[in-house]
């Protein structure tokens, strides 16, 4: 009889077909007393404290009035010296993460090459979502919110590291690369006519740097030490490391209106749309089921080079569906326009309908070169025994039969990821070269010898169902770690069974986890899956209260902003999920972020990749490739250059009246 089980955990208790494995002690939940507005915060006095636990979305504790935050944002100590003389800086129309990188687009360029500047405006695009929409305030990240707010920078989709001014008219970087200065466009306006100024930018960055308001932003913005607004259209961002390496994440931050949030609490679910400034305005919020965005014809930035040929639909509507099955039915019925299909079974068989035979319903792909890595990675919590033993983690990797899963579940369409940065120039391969060895050598005594003399690859099975060769290697590793088989159980020296619980909030994850659980059962491991709601999942991940998780595994290209949160020992458990704490990893992350050219960055990333792989902290599973979509053929799509890092979907698409008439679709 199998010892594996699936347990459902909610706020109302647990249920299971078999008794769940008792959860072992590990890193305790963090109930902590920390100053929110007390003492001296960045040189500013405040005097409010509370005891709270970092939570997620509506589970946040001890909200702080935004009026107080606005006062902090506006008040700068008179005695604070200016570290940078703005008159000595060179302001440019764009910036890269790397000093030796030449921007593709010159000053005054007309538009990006991968859009149609003459694309017609009009029509409606209906997109599905399968999760709850509990708030429309920007820190809660409602679907489509990024189109209704402005951002400092816009990434070019056809180059590796080109970022151009959006809200920022120009940007400058200090000689020590620790300070970014933005000059804002004076014509920028909120939709209510109020000028968008440096006060709003400073307020937004300060707000998103506070973890109790930011839904995860704070940890990825920990490099910001201070934000100044010396004039109404100048913003200075001070950093504790190379600030240019972080322009990708800085360009994602939505700039929110300080004049509105000063009187409101952004931590509470908002049902009424706040003032916005972007190319679209949120105009309809229907009971958490529908969000409608309407194009703003007189949007202040409509003629900027970065925006020409984009934002062509008059209306973009998001409709909630219960799950993926319901959403697929809605697509086939013509109720939604585009569906992203991640399940190979449905990709191969669920859309063979008359509309597709007529050419009305089409399959396609959207380039996703801005993201590389793996679709999923299996994350082991090394803070807990016995998972702090690399032999145990390596044994768990041998038990995962990717080839069988690919054949049985994905029609053989997926490829194994043998790197954290699969399908990119940053992936390691073969043996380390001399430049990588120079980075690795100081840590030789702390690293597995294989890092230096073996090329890494995960085990390859014959895909028949039980990988006996892999399980045999796993048993040898576990024997070396002190485990022995007694009957069908794998016991340690104290007679305790080796057990692992996979925590999941996504039912679809069971397709990957259940075959793995069965393989672990053959190995003698007591394996189980605990299903939990998304808030509970976030809380337990944040507290390090789990054995293993299945998470998305992709990285932005180039992978700059994710390195320190994901892998550095100083990061929080929410981001450094495995609890990686190794001096070589810390040093290689620092080397990458301080690299003075792209070649040094590549070398550091490849060396880091080797250390992470041979440490078996996490297991990348399947390599991320282009995004597969099914859509109704009533849209125009711009031609894409061969060197493309991401198709502008849906912002570069447009409604094609002739195609729509052919299939009887209305605007």
ZAMARGU-4260 file (C-alpha; in steps of 0.2 Angstrom, whole numbers, plus 5000, padded with zeros to 4 digits):
<rodrens>
0) 5000/5000/5000 | 5007/5017/4995 | 5012/5029/5009 | 5010/5044/4997 | 4995/5056/5000
5) 4987/5072/4994 | 4981/5083/5007 | 4970/5099/5005 | 4973/5113/5018 | 4962/5128/5019
10) 4957/5141/5032 | 4944/5128/5037 | 4955/5114/5041 | 4962/5099/5031 | 4956/5084/5022
15) 4965/5069/5015 | 4961/5052/5008 | 4976/5046/5019 | 4983/5053/5035 | 4996/5067/5030
20) 5013/5066/5036 | 5016/5076/5052 | 5024/5092/5047 | 5042/5093/5055 | 5049/5108/5064
25) 5059/5120/5053 | 5061/5138/5052 | 5047/5145/5063 | 5034/5157/5057 | 5040/5175/5059
30) 5029/5185/5071 | 5040/5200/5072 | 5041/5217/5080 | 5048/5230/5068 | 5047/5248/5067
35) 5035/5254/5054 | 5036/5273/5058 | 5047/5273/5073 | 5064/5279/5076 | 5074/5286/5062
40) 5069/5280/5044 | 5082/5286/5031 | 5085/5301/5041 | 5067/5305/5045 | 5059/5304/5062
45) 5044/5294/5066 | 5036/5285/5081 | 5023/5271/5076 | 5027/5253/5079 | 5017/5237/5078
50) 5020/5218/5079 | 5015/5210/5063 | 5019/5195/5052 | 5023/5199/5033 | 5008/5192/5024
55) 5001/5194/5006 | 4988/5205/4998 | 4972/5206/5009 | 4981/5197/5023 | 4992/5212/5027
60) 4994/5218/5045 | 4995/5235/5053 | 4992/5247/5038 | 5000/5264/5039 | 4990/5279/5033
65) 4996/5285/5017 | 4995/5303/5023 | 5010/5299/5034 | 5020/5291/5020 | 5016/5306/5009
70) 5024/5318/5022 | 5039/5307/5023 | 5040/5307/5004 | 5039/5326/5003 | 5051/5330/5018
75) 5070/5329/5015 | 5082/5334/5029 | 5090/5351/5024 | 5107/5344/5031 | 5108/5330/5019
80) 5122/5333/5007 | 5121/5330/4989 | 5132/5315/4984 | 5131/5319/4965 | 5132/5336/4956
85) 5119/5335/4943 | 5128/5347/4931 | 5142/5335/4929 | 5131/5321/4923 | 5128/5316/4905
90) 5110/5313/4902 | 5104/5302/4888 | 5088/5296/4880 | 5091/5278/4885 | 5102/5266/4896
95) 5109/5249/4897 | 5114/5237/4911 | 5131/5236/4904 | 5144/5251/4901 | 5151/5243/4885
100) 5133/5240/4877 | 5128/5251/4862 | 5110/5255/4862 | 5101/5251/4845 | 5090/5266/4844
105) 5098/5283/4843 | 5091/5299/4850 | 5075/5305/4841 | 5071/5288/4834 | 5054/5287/4826
110) 5047/5270/4833 | 5053/5253/4837 | 5056/5242/4822 | 5045/5228/4828 | 5028/5238/4828
115) 5017/5244/4814 | 5017/5263/4817 | 5002/5264/4805 | 4992/5251/4814 | 4973/5256/4815
120) 4965/5260/4831 | 4948/5252/4837 | 4940/5235/4842 | 4939/5225/4858 | 4951/5212/4864
125) 4944/5200/4877 | 4957/5190/4888 | 4954/5177/4901 | 4960/5175/4919 | 4958/5161/4931
130) 4961/5169/4948 | 4952/5181/4959 | 4953/5199/4956 | 4952/5206/4974 | 4958/5224/4972
135) 4962/5237/4959 | 4975/5246/4968 | 4992/5244/4959 | 5002/5236/4973 | 4989/5221/4972
140) 4994/5220/4953 | 4976/5218/4945 | 4977/5211/4927 | 4981/5224/4915 | 4986/5237/4928
145) 5002/5241/4920 | 4994/5248/4904 | 4985/5261/4915 | 5000/5268/4923 | 5016/5276/4917
150) 5034/5269/4920 | 5051/5278/4920 | 5058/5267/4907 | 5053/5255/4892 | 5063/5240/4887
155) 5065/5238/4868 | 5059/5221/4863 | 5073/5218/4850 | 5089/5220/4859 | 5096/5212/4875
160) 5099/5227/4886 | 5091/5243/4879 | 5080/5254/4890 | 5072/5270/4884 | 5064/5285/4892
165) 5045/5284/4895 | 5040/5295/4909 | 5058/5299/4910 | 5064/5311/4896 | 5082/5307/4900
170) 5092/5297/4912 | 5110/5299/4919 | 5121/5287/4928 | 5135/5293/4941 | 5153/5288/4938
175) 5153/5276/4952 | 5136/5268/4945 | 5128/5270/4962 | 5116/5284/4957 | 5103/5286/4944
180) 5095/5303/4939 | 5079/5304/4929 | 5073/5320/4921 | 5054/5319/4919 | 5044/5324/4904
185) 5035/5340/4909 | 5020/5336/4898 | 5016/5320/4909 | 4998/5321/4916 | 4986/5310/4927
190) 4970/5307/4918 | 4962/5320/4930 | 4973/5333/4923 | 4985/5334/4938 | 5003/5336/4933
195) 5013/5320/4936 | 5029/5326/4945 | 5044/5320/4954 | 5034/5319/4970 | 5024/5305/4963
200) 5039/5295/4957 | 5047/5297/4974 | 5031/5293/4983 | 5029/5277/4972 | 5047/5271/4975
205) 5047/5274/4993 | 5030/5265/4994 | 5035/5250/4984 | 5051/5249/4995 | 5040/5246/5010
210) 5037/5227/5011 | 5020/5229/5020 | 5013/5238/5006 | 5021/5231/4991 | 5016/5213/4987
215) 5034/5207/4985 | 5042/5222/4978 | 5052/5227/4993 | 5064/5213/4992 | 5068/5216/4974
220) 5071/5234/4977 | 5082/5232/4993 | 5096/5240/4983 | 5088/5257/4984 | 5095/5266/4999
225) 5086/5283/4996 | 5076/5292/4983 | 5077/5311/4982 | 5066/5324/4972 | 5077/5340/4971
230) 5065/5348/4959 | 5048/5345/4952 | 5054/5335/4937 | 5070/5327/4944 | 5072/5311/4953
235) 5088/5304/4960 | 5089/5286/4965 | 5103/5281/4976 | 5109/5263/4977 | 5121/5251/4987
240) 5127/5243/4971 | 5128/5245/4952 | 5111/5254/4949 | 5111/5252/4931 | 5110/5233/4933
245) 5093/5236/4941 | 5085/5246/4927 | 5074/5232/4922 | 5065/5231/4938 | 5065/5250/4940
250) 5056/5251/4923 | 5042/5239/4929 | 5037/5250/4944 | 5020/5259/4941 | 5020/5277/4946
255) 5005/5280/4957 | 4997/5297/4961 | 5003/5304/4978 | 4989/5317/4978 | 4976/5303/4978
260) 4984/5290/4990 | 4988/5303/5003 | 4970/5301/5009 | 4968/5283/5007 | 4975/5266/5013
265) 4982/5256/4998 | 4983/5240/5009 | 4964/5238/5009 | 4956/5230/4994 | 4950/5244/4982
270) 4935/5243/4971 | 4935/5260/4963 | 4948/5264/4951 | 4961/5277/4957 | 4967/5290/4946
275) 4979/5284/4932 | 4990/5291/4919 | 4994/5278/4906 | 4987/5274/4888 | 4972/5265/4895
280) 4960/5269/4909 | 4952/5256/4920 | 4933/5260/4917 | 4924/5245/4923 | 4925/5234/4939
285) 4912/5221/4940 | 4912/5211/4956 | 4929/5203/4954 | 4924/5195/4937 | 4927/5208/4924
290) 4940/5222/4922 | 4938/5234/4907 | 4951/5246/4901 | 4947/5259/4889 | 4960/5268/4877
295) 4963/5286/4882 | 4963/5295/4865 | 4972/5311/4872 | 4985/5301/4882 | 4999/5313/4885
300) 5012/5300/4879 | 5003/5293/4864 | 5016/5301/4851 | 5032/5296/4861 | 5043/5285/4850
305) 5042/5270/4862 | 5023/5271/4860 | 5020/5273/4842 | 5011/5258/4834 | 5006/5251/4851
310) 4990/5252/4862 | 4978/5250/4847 | 4963/5242/4854 | 4949/5254/4860 | 4945/5242/4874
315) 4954/5227/4883 | 4943/5217/4894 | 4948/5204/4907 | 4935/5191/4911 | 4937/5178/4925
320) 4934/5160/4922 | 4933/5147/4935 | 4948/5137/4929 | 4957/5132/4913 | 4944/5120/4907
325) 4931/5133/4908 | 4942/5146/4899 | 4945/5134/4885 | 4927/5131/4882 | 4925/5150/4882
330) 4938/5152/4869 | 4930/5138/4858 | 4913/5147/4860 | 4920/5164/4854 | 4918/5172/4871
335) 4936/5176/4873 | 4949/5180/4860 | 4966/5173/4865 | 4971/5158/4876 | 4988/5154/4882
340) 4990/5135/4882 | 5003/5127/4894 | 4996/5109/4894 | 5003/5099/4880 | 4988/5087/4880
345) 4976/5101/4876 | 4988/5109/4864 | 4987/5093/4854 | 4969/5089/4855 | 4957/5101/4863
350) 4956/5114/4848 | 4952/5102/4834 | 4935/5110/4831 | 4926/5116/4815 | 4932/5134/4817
355) 4950/5129/4816 | 4947/5118/4801 | 4939/5134/4793 | 4955/5144/4798 | 4945/5155/4810
360) 4953/5148/4826 | 4972/5148/4824 | 4987/5141/4834 | 5003/5151/4836 | 5017/5156/4847
365) 5023/5172/4855 | 5042/5175/4856 | 5047/5175/4874 | 5066/5179/4873 | 5065/5192/4887
370) 5062/5177/4898 | 5073/5161/4898 | 5076/5147/4910 | 5063/5133/4914 | 5044/5132/4915
375) 5046/5124/4932 | 5059/5121/4945 | 5057/5109/4960 | 5063/5119/4976 | 5070/5110/4991
380) 5071/5119/5008 | 5089/5117/5013 | 5085/5125/5030 | 5077/5109/5036 | 5085/5092/5040
385) 5088/5081/5031 | 5087/5092/5016 | 5103/5102/5022 | 5112/5086/5016 | 5117/5088/4997
390) 5117/5069/4995 | 5099/5068/5000 | 5095/5082/4988 | 5105/5074/4974 | 5095/5057/4977
395) 5079/5066/4975 | 5085/5073/4959 | 5089/5055/4952 | 5071/5050/4957 | 5063/5062/4945
400) 5060/5054/4928 | 5058/5068/4916 | 5058/5057/4901 | 5043/5047/4906 | 5034/5063/4911
405) 5038/5071/4894 | 5032/5055/4884 | 5017/5052/4894 | 5011/5069/4899 | 5017/5081/4886
410) 5018/5071/4870 | 5037/5072/4869 | 5036/5090/4866 | 5046/5097/4880 | 5065/5097/4883
415) 5074/5095/4899 | 5083/5111/4906 | 5100/5107/4911 | 5103/5125/4917 | 5095/5138/4927
420) 5097/5149/4912 | 5092/5137/4899 | 5091/5143/4881 | 5102/5158/4884 | 5120/5164/4883
425) 5121/5163/4902 | 5119/5144/4903 | 5134/5134/4908 | 5140/5120/4897 | 5155/5108/4896
430) 5169/5111/4908 | 5172/5129/4915 | 5184/5139/4905 | 5199/5149/4912 | 5189/5164/4916
435) 5176/5154/4926 | 5189/5145/4935 | 5197/5161/4941 | 5180/5165/4949 | 5178/5148/4956
440) 5195/5144/4962 | 5194/5154/4979 | 5180/5142/4984 | 5187/5125/4979 | 5187/5118/4996
445) 5169/5122/4999 | 5162/5116/4982 | 5159/5098/4975 | 5174/5093/4965 | 5162/5090/4950
450) 5160/5109/4948 | 5178/5109/4942 | 5180/5093/4932 | 5163/5087/4926 | 5150/5094/4914
455) 5133/5095/4923 | 5117/5086/4916 | 5102/5078/4924 | 5100/5059/4923 | 5092/5053/4907
460) 5080/5038/4908 | 5073/5026/4895 | 5055/5033/4898 | 5047/5016/4902 | 5040/5022/4919
465) 5051/5016/4933 | 5069/5023/4931 | 5078/5008/4940 | 5095/5015/4935 | 5091/5032/4943
470) 5083/5024/4958 | 5098/5013/4961 | 5110/5029/4961 | 5098/5037/4973 | 5099/5023/4985
475) 5118/5023/4985 | 5118/5041/4989 | 5105/5039/5003 | 5115/5025/5010 | 5130/5036/5010
480) 5119/5049/5020 | 5115/5036/5033 | 5099/5028/5027 | 5094/5010/5026 | 5080/5000/5019
485) 5069/4991/5032 | 5055/4982/5023 | 5048/4996/5012 | 5053/5010/5022 | 5069/5021/5021
490) 5075/5025/5039 | 5089/5035/5046 | 5101/5030/5060 | 5087/5034/5073 | 5074/5024/5064
495) 5065/5039/5058 | 5058/5038/5040 | 5064/5049/5026 | 5048/5060/5022 | 5045/5075/5011
500) 5029/5085/5008 | 5026/5095/4993 | 5017/5111/4996 | 5006/5117/4982 | 4992/5130/4978
505) 4989/5125/4960 | 4979/5109/4956 | 4988/5108/4939 | 5004/5105/4948 | 4998/5088/4953
510) 5001/5082/4936 | 5020/5084/4939 | 5020/5080/4957 | 5010/5064/4958 | 5021/5053/4946
515) 5036/5060/4956 | 5028/5055/4973 | 5025/5037/4966 | 5043/5036/4961 | 5049/5042/4978
520) 5037/5029/4986 | 5046/5015/4976 | 5063/5022/4983 | 5055/5021/5001 | 5052/5039/5004
525) 5036/5044/5012 | 5030/5058/5000 | 5015/5068/5000 | 5007/5083/4992 | 4998/5096/5003
530) 4986/5107/4993 | 4984/5124/5001 | 4975/5141/4996 | 4986/5155/4989 | 4987/5165/5004
535) 4992/5151/5015 | 5005/5146/5002 | 5013/5163/5002 | 5013/5164/5021 | 5022/5147/5023
540) 5034/5151/5009 | 5038/5167/5017 | 5041/5158/5034 | 5051/5144/5026 | 5038/5132/5033
545) 5039/5118/5020 | 5049/5104/5013 | 5048/5107/4994 | 5038/5118/4982 | 5035/5118/4963
550) 5038/5135/4956 | 5040/5144/4940 | 5058/5144/4934 | 5060/5158/4921 | 5072/5173/4922
555) 5072/5190/4914 | 5085/5192/4901 | 5098/5198/4906 | 5095/5190/4923 | 5100/5205/4934
560) 5087/5210/4946 | 5083/5192/4951 | 5100/5186/4956 | 5101/5194/4973 | 5083/5190/4979
565) 5083/5172/4972 | 5101/5166/4977 | 5110/5178/4990 | 5110/5172/5008 | 5105/5189/5014
570) 5088/5188/5004 | 5072/5183/5013 | 5064/5166/5012 | 5050/5172/5001 | 5063/5174/4987
575) 5078/5164/4992 | 5066/5149/4993 | 5079/5135/4995 | 5088/5145/5009 | 5104/5145/4999
580) 5118/5150/5010 | 5135/5148/5002 | 5150/5160/5001 | 5153/5155/4983 | 5135/5159/4978
585) 5136/5176/4987 | 5152/5180/4979 | 5147/5175/4961 | 5130/5185/4963 | 5140/5200/4968
590) 5153/5197/4954 | 5139/5197/4941 | 5131/5213/4948 | 5147/5222/4949 | 5153/5216/4932
595) 5160/5231/4921 | 5156/5223/4905 | 5144/5210/4898 | 5157/5197/4896 | 5161/5198/4914
600) 5143/5196/4918 | 5141/5181/4907 | 5156/5173/4915 | 5150/5176/4932 | 5132/5169/4928
605) 5139/5153/4920 | 5150/5150/4935 | 5135/5153/4947 | 5125/5141/4936 | 5137/5127/4939
610) 5138/5130/4958 | 5119/5130/4959 | 5117/5114/4949 | 5130/5104/4958 | 5122/5110/4974
615) 5105/5102/4970 | 5096/5116/4979 | 5083/5117/4965 | 5080/5106/4950 | 5075/5115/4934
620) 5063/5104/4925 | 5058/5109/4907 | 5066/5122/4897 | 5056/5138/4894 | 5052/5141/4875
625) 5040/5152/4866 | 5023/5155/4873 | 5009/5144/4864 | 4993/5153/4860 | 4976/5149/4852
630) 4967/5164/4845 | 4953/5170/4834 | 4960/5176/4818 | 4953/5194/4818 | 4969/5203/4823
635) 4984/5210/4814 | 5001/5206/4820 | 5017/5216/4816 | 5031/5207/4807 | 5045/5202/4819
640) 5064/5204/4816 | 5074/5188/4817 | 5083/5195/4833 | 5068/5197/4844 | 5067/5196/4863
645) 5048/5197/4864 | 5033/5200/4853 | 5023/5215/4859 | 5007/5206/4863 | 4994/5212/4865
650) 5001/5230/4864 | 5007/5229/4846 | 4992/5219/4839 | 4977/5228/4832 | 4959/5224/4827
655) 4958/5219/4808 | 4940/5223/4802 | 4942/5213/4786 | 4947/5197/4795 | 4934/5200/4808
660) 4920/5201/4795 | 4926/5185/4788 | 4922/5176/4804 | 4907/5186/4808 | 4915/5195/4823
665) 4910/5212/4828 | 4922/5226/4835
</rodrens>
